[in-house]
Amino acid sequence: MGLRSSAATPIRRQQRNIGALNVYSDIPQAFGADEVMLLEKLAADLGIAIERRAAERALRESEAQFRLLLEASPEAIFGVNTQGVCTFVNPACLRMLGYTREADLVGKSMHPLIHHTLPDGRPYPKEQCNIRLSTLGGQSTHVDDEVHWRADGSSFPSNIGRIRCIATAS
């Protein structure tokens, strides 16, 4: 019998036609207004799915580039969310702080691990921590007169072992 009717609608991505959704039937005049509307909705959904897939691919590529830069940086870098929990850490930071695995820091509160005591030996309440306050305010900060602590309990002044803290989403 063969094909007797067809319907087609464009598939769009970012207001550009990137293809067409074609449907064929062996029934003459099989595509009325309802079928065409359904076809248009399917094409719109396909366009959204294609767009999302492209965005996810771009995000993966961007994350891979970020990870490469982070891994290669000789500067100690870690990220914290607004609760002060470590979201990422690079190898230089692990070495500087005396840790061997990302899991030793990622997912843990950084203040009690590396920034808990003032230079004079008094406890440094996290509520007064300049780094934490800046992070909560969405601002960068730079400290030269504070102490950081390594995994083995030894300390070093922040002006010798520069560590960059990057605020990340919660």
Residue pairs with C-beta under 8 A, 6 or more apart in sequence:
1 26
2 26
3 24
3 25
3 26
4 25
4 26
4 27
4 28
4 30
5 24
5 25
5 27
5 28
5 29
5 30
5 31
6 22
6 23
6 24
6 25
6 31
7 22
7 23
7 31
7 35
7 36
7 39
8 20
8 21
8 22
8 23
8 39
9 20
9 21
9 36
9 39
9 40
9 43
10 17
10 19
10 20
10 21
10 43
11 17
11 18
11 19
11 20
11 21
11 43
11 46
11 47
11 50
12 18
12 43
12 44
12 47
13 47
13 50
13 51
13 54
14 51
18 47
18 50
20 43
21 39
21 42
21 43
21 46
23 31
23 35
23 39
25 31
31 39
70 77
70 88
70 90
71 90
71 91
73 90
73 92
74 92
75 92
75 162
75 164
76 90
76 92
76 93
76 95
76 96
76 97
76 161
76 162
76 163
76 164
77 89
77 90
77 92
77 93
77 163
77 164
77 166
78 86
78 88
78 89
78 90
78 93
78 105
78 110
78 163
78 164
78 165
78 166
79 86
79 87
79 88
79 89
79 165
79 166
79 167
79 168
80 86
80 87
80 110
80 135
80 165
80 166
80 167
80 168
81 87
81 167
81 168
81 169
81 170
82 135
82 136
82 167
82 170
83 109
83 170
84 109
84 110
84 111
84 126
84 132
84 135
85 107
85 108
85 109
85 110
86 105
86 106
86 107
86 108
86 109
86 110
87 106
87 168
88 102
88 106
88 168
89 99
89 102
89 105
89 106
93 105
93 163
94 100
94 101
94 102
94 104
94 105
96 150
96 161
96 163
97 105
97 114
97 148
97 149
97 150
97 151
97 163
98 150
98 151
98 152
98 154
99 105
99 151
104 151
105 113
109 126
110 165
111 124
111 126
111 129
111 131
111 132
112 126
113 149
114 148
114 149
114 150
114 163
115 124
115 129
115 131
115 146
115 147
115 148
115 149
116 123
116 124
116 149
117 123
117 124
117 147
117 149
117 155
118 124
118 146
118 147
119 145
119 146
119 147
119 157
124 146
126 132
130 141
130 143
130 146
131 141
131 143
131 165
133 141
134 140
134 141
135 141
135 165
135 167
138 167
141 165
143 158
144 157
144 158
144 159
145 157
145 158
145 159
146 157
146 158
147 155
147 156
147 157
147 158
148 155
148 156
148 157
148 158
148 161
148 163
149 155
150 156
